[in-house]
Amino acid sequence: MNLKTRFGPAGNAQSFSELGYKKNTQIPEYLGRWGLNAYEYQCGRGVKISEAAARAFGQVAAEQDIQLSLHAPYYISMSSVDPEKRDKSVDYVLQSARAVDALGGDRVVIHTGSCGKISREQALELAIDTTRKCIAALDGEGLSHIHMCPETMGKVNQLGTLEEVLTLCRLDERILPCIDFGHLNARTFGSLNTAAAFAEIFEKMENEIGIDRMRMFHSHFSKIAYTIPGGEKCHLTFADTEFGPEFEPVAELIVKKGCTPTIICESAGTQAEDAAAMKELYLTAGGNIT
């Protein structure tokens, strides 16, 4: 697929079933209603899609120029103090990579874990070690073309600050950051409220991993409620007026810096509709999706 800015939902919005759709192979037709060209398959509770089903879905998606990515299981813990849990996490990443490869995609989004009772520095060192094992495992199965995308996280006790994610990305050029702007806003209690705050994220990406990977970053976006001092509480919809962040500054920076990211919307039930709204804001900012 040609490299271009893409928008789509994480899983199916409520309107998918309300409009009478039922099967994975109908998702591209549904996305066409909203002018969307990306979709993130959800494996948060385990990689359960068969290879045959993945290939069938992937073929229909490719025909409609829908880029597929996959969210790996939530219970992955790259930073666990238990070596067995870390080894299992490597296997879960490998399962996810096999599945996204069958789908015809090449991006796997990963939650790296929490700090638990150890320091952030110790947790990051464990995650670094596990990530290196994941790279070796992917290479060993001929899946070196798959991009692992560690995600910035919304709860303060989770591993996943922007700096921690970029540290993991520096381990290998194939690793792309999944910048979840809602998570970053939640864990910093609403700090993403100026154009300068958003610009700093792009600048850090460029400085830490280079302009090429900055331009093709993966992203999640939604408004997220948060508490102090815990951080993320729950995902909201774009109809919310209390919590942020707003997408307009991101759209403007994508255009200004010549980026071609994949933007996946994780709104609570309106992710397709809100993804379409982000696409329109991007086009209004001067962006191009062709």
Residue pairs with C-beta under 8 A, 6 or more apart in sequence:
1 62
1 65
1 67
3 216
3 260
4 260
4 288
4 289
4 290
5 254
5 259
5 260
5 261
5 262
5 263
5 282
5 287
5 288
5 289
6 37
6 38
6 67
6 261
6 262
6 263
6 289
7 36
7 37
7 38
7 262
7 263
7 265
7 275
7 276
7 278
7 279
7 282
7 289
8 31
8 36
8 37
8 38
8 39
8 40
8 66
8 67
8 262
8 263
8 264
8 265
8 272
8 275
9 31
9 36
9 39
9 40
9 264
9 265
9 271
9 272
9 275
10 40
10 42
10 71
10 220
10 264
10 265
10 266
10 271
11 40
11 41
11 42
11 271
12 21
12 27
12 30
12 272
13 267
13 269
13 270
13 271
13 272
13 273
14 269
14 270
15 270
15 272
15 273
16 27
16 30
16 272
19 30
19 33
21 27
21 29
21 30
24 53
24 56
24 57
25 56
25 57
25 60
27 39
27 57
27 60
27 61
27 66
28 39
28 60
28 61
28 63
28 64
28 66
29 64
30 272
31 37
31 39
31 64
31 66
31 272
32 64
34 272
34 273
34 275
34 276
35 276
35 279
36 66
36 272
36 275
36 276
36 279
37 65
37 66
37 67
37 289
38 66
38 67
38 68
38 69
38 262
38 263
38 264
39 61
39 66
39 67
39 68
39 69
40 68
40 69
40 70
40 71
40 109
40 264
41 49
41 57
41 68
41 69
41 70
41 71
41 99
41 100
41 103
41 105
42 70
42 71
43 49
43 70
43 71
43 72
43 73
43 96
43 99
44 71
44 72
44 73
44 74
45 73
45 74
46 73
47 72
47 73
47 92
47 95
47 96
47 98
47 99
49 57
49 99
49 102
49 103
51 98
51 99
51 102
54 99
54 102
54 103
55 102
55 103
55 104
57 68
57 103
58 68
58 102
58 103
58 104
58 105
59 104
61 67
61 68
61 103
61 104
62 104
67 105
67 262
68 100
68 103
68 104
68 105
69 100
69 105
69 106
69 107
69 108
69 109
69 149
69 218
69 262
69 264
70 96
70 99
70 100
70 103
70 105
70 107
70 108
70 109
71 108
71 109
72 92
72 93
72 96
72 108
72 109
72 110
72 111
73 92
73 96
74 111
75 92
76 89
76 92
76 93
76 110
76 111
76 112
76 113
77 85
77 86
77 89
77 112
77 113
77 114
78 86
78 89
78 110
78 112
78 113
78 126
78 127
78 130
78 131
78 134
78 159
79 86
79 112
79 113
79 114
79 115
79 116
79 123
79 124
79 126
79 127
79 130
79 159
80 86
80 89
80 113
80 116
80 126
81 116
81 118
81 126
86 126
86 129
86 130
86 133
87 133
89 113
89 130
89 134
90 130
90 133
90 134
90 137
91 137
93 108
93 110
93 134
93 137
93 138
93 148
94 134
94 137
94 138
94 141
94 143
96 108
96 110
97 108
97 138
97 141
97 143
97 146
97 148
98 141
98 143
100 106
100 107
100 108
100 146
101 143
101 146
106 145
106 146
106 147
107 146
107 147
107 149
107 176
107 218
107 262
108 146
108 147
108 148
108 149
109 149
109 151
109 178
109 218
109 220
110 148
110 149
110 150
110 151
110 178
111 151
111 153
111 158
111 160
112 127
112 131
112 150
112 151
112 153
112 159
112 160
112 164
112 165
112 168
113 123
113 126
113 127
113 158
113 159
114 123
114 155
114 157
114 158
114 159
115 122
115 123
115 157
115 158
115 159
116 123
116 157
118 126
120 159
120 164
123 159
124 159
124 164
124 167
127 159
127 164
127 168
128 167
128 168
128 171
131 148
131 150
131 168
131 171
131 175
132 171
134 148
135 148
135 171
135 172
135 174
138 144
138 146
138 148
144 174
145 174
146 174
147 174
147 175
147 176
147 218
148 174
148 175
148 176
149 175
149 176
149 177
149 178
149 218
150 160
150 165
150 168
150 169
150 175
150 177
150 178
151 160
151 165
151 178
151 180
151 183
151 220
152 160
152 161
152 162
152 165
152 177
152 178
152 179
152 180
152 183
152 184
152 187
153 159
153 160
153 180
153 183
153 187
153 232
154 180
154 182
154 183
154 184
154 186
154 187
154 224
154 226
154 231
154 232
155 186
155 187
155 230
155 231
155 232
156 187
156 229
156 230
156 231
157 230
157 231
158 187
158 231
160 183
160 187
161 187
162 177
162 179
162 184
162 201
162 204
163 204
165 177
165 178
165 179
166 177
166 204
166 205
166 208
166 209
167 208
168 175
169 175
169 176
169 177
169 208
169 209
169 213
170 208
170 209
173 213
176 213
176 216
176 217
176 218
177 205
177 209
177 213
177 217
177 218
178 217
178 218
178 219
178 220
179 201
179 205
179 217
179 218
179 219
179 220
180 219
180 220
180 221
180 266
181 192
181 198
181 201
181 219
181 220
181 221
181 245
181 247
181 250
182 220
182 221
182 222
182 223
182 224
182 232
182 235
182 244
182 245
182 266
183 220
183 224
183 232
184 191
184 192
184 201
185 191
185 192
185 224
185 226
185 243
185 244
185 245
186 224
186 225
186 226
186 231
186 232
186 233
187 226
187 231
187 232
189 226
189 228
189 231
190 226
190 243
190 244
191 197
192 198
192 244
192 245
193 244
193 245
194 249
195 249
195 252
198 245
198 249
198 250
198 253
199 249
199 253
202 214
202 253
202 257
202 259
205 213
205 214
205 217
206 214
206 257
214 257
214 259
215 257
215 258
215 259
215 260
215 261
216 259
216 260
216 261
217 259
217 261
218 261
218 262
218 264
219 250
219 261
219 262
219 263
219 264
220 264
220 265
220 266
221 247
221 250
221 263
221 264
221 265
221 266
221 278
222 235
222 236
222 237
222 265
222 266
222 267
222 268
222 271
222 274
223 235
223 236
223 237
223 238
223 240
223 243
223 244
223 245
223 267
224 232
224 233
224 234
224 235
224 236
224 243
225 232
225 233
225 234
225 235
225 236
225 240
225 242
225 243
226 232
226 233
226 243
227 233
234 268
235 266
235 267
235 268
236 243
236 267
236 268
237 267
237 268
237 269
237 270
237 274
238 267
238 270
238 273
238 274
238 277
239 270
247 277
247 278
247 281
248 281
248 285
250 263
251 278
251 281
251 282
251 284
251 285
251 287
252 285
253 259
254 261
254 282
254 285
254 287
255 282
255 285
255 286
255 287
263 275
263 278
264 275
265 271
265 272
265 274
265 275
265 278
267 273
267 274
279 289
282 289
283 289
